[in-house]
Amino acid sequence: MTIPGWLPVRPDLAAHAPYGAPQLDVPVRLNTNENPYPPSPRLVRAITDAVNGVAATLNRYPDREAFALRADLAGYLGHGLGPEQVWAANGSNEIIQQLLQAFGGPGRTAIGFEPSYSMHPIIARATGTGWISGSRDTDFGLDPGRAVTAIREHQPDVVFLTSPNNPTGTALPPGVIEAVCQAAPGMVVVDEAYAEFARDPAATALRLLPRYRRLVVARTMSKAFALAGARLGYLAADPAVISALLLVRLPYHLSAVTQAVARAAVAHAEELLATVAAIRCERDSLVAWLRGQGLAVADSDANFALFGEFADRHAVWQALLTAGVLVRETGPPGWLRVSIGTPEEVAAFRSALARVLAADLAGAAGPATGSLR
Ligand SMILES: *Cc1c(COP(=O)(O)O)cnc(C)c1O
């Protein structure tokens, strides 16, 4: 529904569309990069026990600082981090919102290198932060010279780097992140929502935290941790950064239930992350299969693959949906993104796509080229 003229909504918001990945009830949902494996019976029991443990105290506000959870998350991250260097919120989207409330806002700007995560510019707009759209290379990588030139030109208050990037799946070499940290006049936020899926998990920006005080590394429990429904995101940064976030966070933003559930999940990290190896394998074989079909596929270090290019990607998306497979119509024109599901779900996607390619939709769809753009 468009916003009616009589409603005095902020004029800078009125013309825009809300975030809206379709939530459709189809057999195979491969459109929002969730982990396809539900919690094991053991973890379900741990979560219900944890909720039980706090249920009797829900008349009280939760720990405003979520200190125990932050200590658990610091232990999970390693790299010598302590709880005072970790902050948590309702999804990493709220982490990003708090960062832009504190370090962006009216009269300030943030830059991202697109195609990238669609929520960065949406949250920038909601917080009154000017958005600068930087660009990526044709293979969806980011050349350090290109990044540094854009930063020198625009002097943004906040730089977003997404690695592995969504929707392309491409990871940034640590050298690019360092070059950006050295050039940026303000904050550098590395969104590592997919870090656990990276082919080289040691390439995390966490390693750089001791050297760059205005660097923030954002993570989430929504993807590898298979906990999208619980809403838990977190960051690692200098303790001074977290002091700044306390100025904008709502008191008691993280419910006692959320904190308890997240702590139970972190305690079972090993079990949850065991699915990551299977998903990585499935991803690599799907990427090889897609390339075998003559399609272009971006290198992926995440739990999804961006593939194309189609003369009419919407027709392909619709044909897959008709076959019961929901993928995401996102990224540059001509490309589609598919999340890595269970082997059965991926098999369903493959056979649906093979049929679509064979039918060629009366010439409406098909690989436009055999290489990236
Ligand atoms: C999915 C995703 C997030 C996670 O959002 P949550 O609010 O934690 O569910 C953050 N950044 C990127 C790049 C993502 O793709």
The ligand as an SDF file (V2000), in Angstrom:
LIG
                    3D

 15 15  0  0  0  0  0  0  0  0999 V2000
   21.0180  -11.7270    6.6770 C   0  0  0  0  0  0  0  0  0  0  0  0
   21.9630  -10.5830    6.8180 C   0  0  0  0  0  0  0  0  0  0  0  0
   22.0590   -9.8960    8.0150 C   0  0  0  0  0  0  0  0  0  0  0  0
   21.3220  -10.4370    9.1900 C   0  0  0  0  0  0  0  0  0  0  0  0
   20.2920   -9.7810    9.6590 O   0  0  0  0  0  0  0  0  0  0  0  0
   19.6640  -10.1950   11.0580 P   0  0  0  0  0  0  0  0  0  0  0  0
   18.9770   -8.9410   11.4240 O   0  0  0  0  0  0  0  0  0  0  0  0
   20.7950  -10.5370   11.9920 O   0  0  0  0  0  0  0  0  0  0  0  0
   18.7760  -11.3640   10.8020 O   0  0  0  0  0  0  0  0  0  0  0  0
   22.9800   -8.8780    8.1360 C   0  0  0  0  0  0  0  0  0  0  0  0
   23.7760   -8.5480    7.1090 N   0  0  0  0  0  0  0  0  0  0  0  0
   23.7230   -9.1980    5.9450 C   0  0  0  0  0  0  0  0  0  0  0  0
   24.6700   -8.8410    4.8530 C   0  0  0  0  0  0  0  0  0  0  0  0
   22.7930  -10.2200    5.7580 C   0  0  0  0  0  0  0  0  0  0  0  0
   22.7270  -10.8410    4.5800 O   0  0  0  0  0  0  0  0  0  0  0  0
  1  2  1  0
  2  3  1  0
  2 14  2  0
  3  4  1  0
  3 10  2  0
  4  5  1  0
  5  6  1  0
  6  7  2  0
  6  8  1  0
  6  9  1  0
 10 11  1  0
 11 12  2  0
 12 13  1  0
 12 14  1  0
 14 15  1  0
M  END
$$$$
